[in-house]
Amino acid sequence: MHQLFAPSDIKFYRAKYLNILIAVHPKCDPSVVDLANFVGSTSQIIKWVKSKPLEQLVAVGTEFNLVHRLREKNTFVLSATKPECPTMNETTLRDLLCVMQSVENKTFMNEIEVEEEECKWAKVALDRMLAL
C-alpha cells in the first residue's frame, strides 16, 4: 500500500498549497521519503501531525483510514488513489471478542507457538529497534 505514493503526489500538493508539510511512512519508496518533511512509523506520524497547529496543512502518505482519523481539518491523503491496507481492516470486533473469550476459557484460539531460539532473537531485534 505504501508503494502507491509517488514523488508526483508530493509535487502536486506542494504546487497547490505553498506551505504544506508532508509526512510519510518509511515503507514508502525512497524517492518519496527523500521529499518528505517527516518520515516515521504510524505512531510517530500521529504524534507529529497532532503536534502541528490545526491551521497547518499536512498531507500524509499512509493508510487512508488513519489519515482521516488524525485531525478534523487541513489533513490530506497523499494520493489520488485510496491507499487502503487490505489486512488492517480484516479484524472485526466479533473476531476480537472470540479471541478474548478463548483466552478467558483457556482454549487459546489462534495461538501461535514459537521456538525458544526464535523468541530470543526476535526480542534482540525488538530491543534494538526500540533503542533507536
C-alpha positions in Angstrom: 0.0 0.0 0.0 2.8 2.4 0.8 4.2 1.9 -2.7 1.2 3.8 -4.1 2.7 7.1 -3.2 4.9 8.8 -5.7 7.1 11.9 -5.9 4.5 13.4 -8.3 1.9 13.3 -5.4 4.2 15.4 -3.2 4.9 17.8 -6.1 1.1 18.1 -6.7 0.4 19.1 -3.1 3.4 21.5 -2.9 2.3 23.2 -6.1 -1.3 23.5 -4.9 -0.5 24.6 -1.3 2.6 26.7 -0.7 3.3 25.9 2.9 2.0 22.3 3.2 4.0 19.8 5.2 4.4 16.2 4.0 4.6 13.1 6.3 5.2 9.6 5.0 5.7 6.1 6.3 9.3 4.7 5.9 7.8 1.8 3.8 7.3 4.4 1.0 9.6 4.4 -1.9 12.9 6.1 -1.1 12.2 8.8 -3.7 9.1 9.7 -1.8 10.8 9.5 1.6 13.6 11.9 0.3 11.0 14.6 -0.5 9.0 14.4 2.8 9.3 16.8 5.7 8.8 14.0 8.1 9.3 10.2 8.0 8.1 8.0 10.7 6.1 5.0 11.9 2.4 5.1 12.2 2.5 6.3 15.9 5.2 8.8 15.1 3.2 10.2 12.2 0.2 10.6 14.5 2.2 12.4 17.2 3.9 14.6 14.6 0.7 15.7 12.8 -1.1 16.3 16.1 1.8 18.5 17.3 1.1 20.9 14.4 -1.3 23.8 14.7 -4.7 22.9 13.2 -4.2 25.7 10.6 -1.1 23.9 9.3 -1.8 22.0 6.1 -0.5 18.4 6.1 -0.5 15.7 3.5 0.2 12.2 4.8 1.4 9.1 2.9 0.0 6.2 4.8 -3.2 4.2 5.2 -6.4 6.1 4.2 -8.5 5.4 7.4 -5.6 6.5 9.7 -5.2 9.8 7.8 -8.9 10.6 8.1 -8.8 10.0 11.9 -5.8 12.3 12.5 -7.4 15.7 12.6 -10.8 17.4 11.8 -9.4 19.6 9.0 -6.4 20.6 6.9 -5.1 17.0 6.5 -5.0 15.3 3.1 -4.2 11.8 1.9 -1.1 12.0 -0.2 -2.5 10.1 -3.2 -5.4 10.3 -5.6 -5.7 6.5 -5.2 -7.3 5.4 -2.0 -4.4 3.8 -0.1 -6.2 1.0 1.9 -4.2 -1.7 3.6 -6.1 -5.0 2.8 -5.1 -6.6 6.1 -5.6 -3.6 8.5 -9.4 -3.8 8.1 -9.9 -7.6 8.3 -10.2 -8.0 12.0 -13.7 -7.3 13.3 -14.9 -6.6 16.9 -16.5 -10.0 16.8 -13.1 -11.6 16.0 -11.6 -9.7 18.9 -14.4 -10.9 21.2 -13.9 -14.5 20.2 -10.1 -14.4 20.9 -10.6 -12.7 24.2 -13.2 -15.3 25.2 -10.8 -18.1 24.2 -8.1 -16.6 26.5 -10.6 -16.4 29.3 -11.7 -20.0 28.7 -8.1 -21.1 28.3 -8.8 -22.6 24.8 -6.4 -20.1 23.2 -8.0 -19.7 19.8 -5.4 -18.8 17.0 -2.5 -19.4 19.4 0.9 -19.3 17.7 3.8 -21.2 19.2 7.3 -20.1 18.6 10.6 -21.9 19.3 12.6 -20.6 22.2 15.6 -19.7 20.0 13.4 -17.7 17.6 11.9 -15.8 20.6 15.4 -14.9 21.9 16.4 -13.4 18.5 13.1 -11.7 18.0 13.5 -10.0 21.4 17.0 -8.9 20.4 15.7 -7.4 17.2 12.8 -5.6 19.0 15.1 -4.3 21.7 17.4 -2.9 19.0 14.5 -1.2 17.2 13.2 0.3 20.4 16.6 1.6 21.3 16.7 3.6 18.1 
